Amino acid sequence: MELTWETDAEYELVGLAKVQERSDSWDVTRTDGWSFGFPKVPGVTPKVGSAVRFYGKGIGATVRGVVVDGNPVYYRTPAEEEQRHQDWCAEQDRQKRARFEESKAKLDVSYDALPRTFQLRIDRFRTANPDFRWKYEPYEMFVCEQAVIIAKALKTVDAIEAFHSLPWETQKFNVPELSDGHSGNTFGCACHLAKTLLTEPARIEYTPGAMSPLVGTSDYSEAKEAPTATAD
């Protein structure tokens, strides 16, 4: 039997507690407190109290279909959703490769400017994963450069630890070259590498990659316990 929104049993049926209309979409709050947005389609007008089917595996998973009071907004089978996801991933990789090609020359200049122990770190990641450069190097290079800036500006581990917990405006005042483009992960990794540079620079090469908490260590290769590098 062909799967349709009417025969698909993988959904949550939830009422709406709040509805806000946008120019081309609806923002709704479910009775369980979760919020969601979906596009406007002709003939479908959600309202407080509407019964809505949210298709998928549940909270935290992709919503692959929305049906309001028996009127479909959109619907994809699990196979269609998987194909859509694969297509999206392929497009993201294509864009990432293109951005890398545009920034490759700049990355090479940044690499040449790093202390040797950071160059060895980048070399290890490049060797471990032939796709490292276009996938992760821009992110990793940013963290490495910021680590060097933080270490040079603050000079001690105690100063870096105190700096880590300061308000953003004070951090920026203390280290003017600090980038505005940090996430929590890049900032934490940069501070950690800065402290390592000041205390055990040889371990910079073997410290797990900056994106390891997000993607795992396999794409970077596992950290090794064989510090041999020296800082410039």
C-alpha positions in Angstrom: 0.0 0.0 0.0 1.3 3.4 -0.9 2.1 5.5 2.1 0.1 8.8 2.3 -0.5 11.3 5.1 -3.8 9.5 5.7 -2.2 6.0 6.1 1.0 7.1 7.8 0.8 6.3 11.5 4.1 8.0 12.5 2.8 11.3 13.8 1.9 13.2 17.0 -1.6 14.7 17.2 -1.3 17.9 19.2 -3.6 20.9 19.8 -2.5 24.5 19.3 -2.4 27.0 22.2 -1.2 30.0 20.2 -1.1 31.0 16.6 0.7 34.0 15.0 0.3 34.9 11.4 3.3 36.0 9.3 3.4 37.4 5.8 4.1 33.9 4.3 4.0 31.5 7.2 2.4 30.6 10.5 4.1 30.4 13.9 2.3 28.1 16.3 2.8 27.1 19.9 1.5 23.6 20.7 -0.3 22.8 23.9 2.8 20.9 25.1 4.8 24.2 24.9 6.8 23.4 21.8 6.8 26.0 18.9 6.9 25.4 15.2 6.6 27.3 12.0 5.2 26.2 8.6 4.4 27.9 5.4 1.0 29.3 4.4 -0.9 27.2 1.8 -4.4 28.0 0.4 -7.3 26.6 2.3 -5.4 26.0 5.6 -5.8 28.4 8.5 -4.6 27.2 11.9 -6.3 28.6 15.0 -6.1 28.1 18.7 -7.6 24.7 19.4 -6.8 23.3 16.0 -5.8 19.6 16.0 -2.5 19.2 14.1 -0.6 16.1 13.0 3.2 16.5 13.1 4.7 13.6 11.2 8.1 12.2 12.2 9.8 10.5 15.1 8.9 13.2 17.6 10.5 16.1 19.4 14.0 16.7 18.2 13.5 14.9 14.8 12.6 16.4 11.5 9.0 17.2 11.0 8.2 15.7 7.6 4.6 16.6 7.4 2.0 18.9 8.9 -1.8 18.4 8.7 -4.1 21.0 10.3 -7.6 19.9 11.1 -7.4 17.3 8.4 -6.0 19.7 5.8 -2.4 18.9 4.7 0.2 21.8 4.7 2.9 19.5 3.4 3.8 15.8 3.7 6.8 13.6 2.8 7.2 9.9 3.4 10.2 8.7 5.4 12.0 7.8 2.1 11.2 11.2 0.6 12.5 12.9 3.7 15.7 10.9 3.6 16.2 11.8 0.0 15.5 15.4 0.7 18.1 15.3 3.5 20.7 13.7 1.3 20.1 16.3 -1.4 20.5 19.0 1.2 23.7 17.6 2.5 25.1 17.3 -1.0 24.3 20.9 -1.6 25.9 22.0 1.6 29.0 20.1 0.7 29.1 21.7 -2.7 28.8 25.2 -1.2 31.4 24.4 1.4 33.9 23.2 -1.3 33.2 26.4 -3.3 33.9 28.6 -0.3 37.1 26.7 0.5 38.4 27.2 -3.1 37.7 30.9 -2.7 39.5 31.1 0.6 42.3 28.6 0.0 45.0 31.2 -0.7 44.0 33.1 2.5 44.1 29.9 4.5 47.6 29.1 3.1 48.8 32.6 4.2 47.3 32.0 7.7 49.0 28.6 7.9 52.4 30.1 7.1 51.9 32.7 9.9 51.1 30.1 12.6 53.7 29.0 15.2 55.2 25.7 14.1 53.4 23.6 16.7 50.1 24.8 15.2 51.3 24.0 11.7 52.1 20.5 12.8 48.5 20.3 14.2 47.0 21.3 10.9 49.3 18.9 9.1 48.1 16.0 11.3 44.5 16.7 10.5 45.2 17.1 6.8 47.0 13.7 6.8 44.2 12.0 8.8 41.4 13.1 6.5 41.8 14.0 2.8 38.6 16.1 3.1 39.8 18.0 6.1 40.8 21.1 4.2 37.4 21.9 2.7 35.3 20.5 5.5 37.0 21.7 8.7 40.1 23.8 8.0 38.5 27.2 8.0 36.9 26.5 11.4 40.2 25.0 12.8 42.3 27.8 11.4 40.1 30.4 13.0 40.4 28.8 16.4 44.2 28.4 16.1 44.7 32.0 15.0 42.5 33.2 17.9 44.4 31.0 20.4 47.7 32.7 19.4 46.1 36.1 19.7 44.7 35.3 23.2 48.0 33.8 24.4 50.1 36.8 23.2 47.7 39.3 24.8 47.2 37.7 28.2 50.5 35.8 28.7 49.5 33.6 31.6 47.1 30.8 32.2 45.5 32.6 35.2 44.8 35.6 33.0 43.2 33.5 30.3 41.0 31.7 32.9 39.8 35.0 34.3 39.3 36.4 30.9 37.2 33.4 29.9 34.4 34.3 32.3 34.4 38.1 31.7 31.5 39.9 29.9 32.0 40.2 26.2 32.6 43.9 26.2 35.4 43.5 28.8 36.9 40.6 26.8 37.0 42.7 23.7 38.6 45.6 25.6 41.3 43.3 27.0 42.0 41.6 23.7 41.0 44.0 20.9 42.0 41.5 18.2 39.4 39.1 19.5 37.0 38.2 16.7 33.3 39.0 16.8 32.6 35.7 15.0 33.1 33.3 17.9 30.6 30.6 19.0 30.8 29.1 22.4 32.7 26.2 21.0 35.3 28.2 19.1 35.9 30.5 22.0 36.3 27.7 24.5 38.7 25.8 22.2 40.7 29.0 21.5 41.2 29.6 25.2 42.1 26.0 25.8 44.7 26.1 23.0 46.0 29.4 24.3 46.7 27.9 27.7 48.3 24.9 26.2 50.5 27.1 24.1 51.8 28.8 27.2 52.3 25.7 29.3 52.8 22.6 27.0 53.2 23.9 23.4 54.3 20.5 22.2 50.8 19.1 23.0 49.1 21.6 20.6 49.8 19.1 17.8 47.9 16.3 19.6 45.0 18.2 21.1 41.6 17.0 19.5 40.3 19.1 16.7 38.1 22.1 17.5 35.0 20.5 15.9 35.5 17.1 17.6 32.8 17.9 20.2 30.4 18.5 17.3 31.4 15.8 14.8 33.5 13.3 16.8 37.2 12.6 16.6 37.2 10.2 13.7 37.4 12.9 11.0 40.4 14.4 12.8 42.1 11.2 14.0 42.3 10.3 17.6 44.5 12.5 19.9 47.9 10.9 20.5 50.1 10.9 23.6 53.4 11.7 22.0 54.2 15.4 22.3 57.2 16.2 20.2 56.5 19.6 18.7 58.1 22.8 19.9 56.7 26.3 19.7 58.4 29.1 17.7 
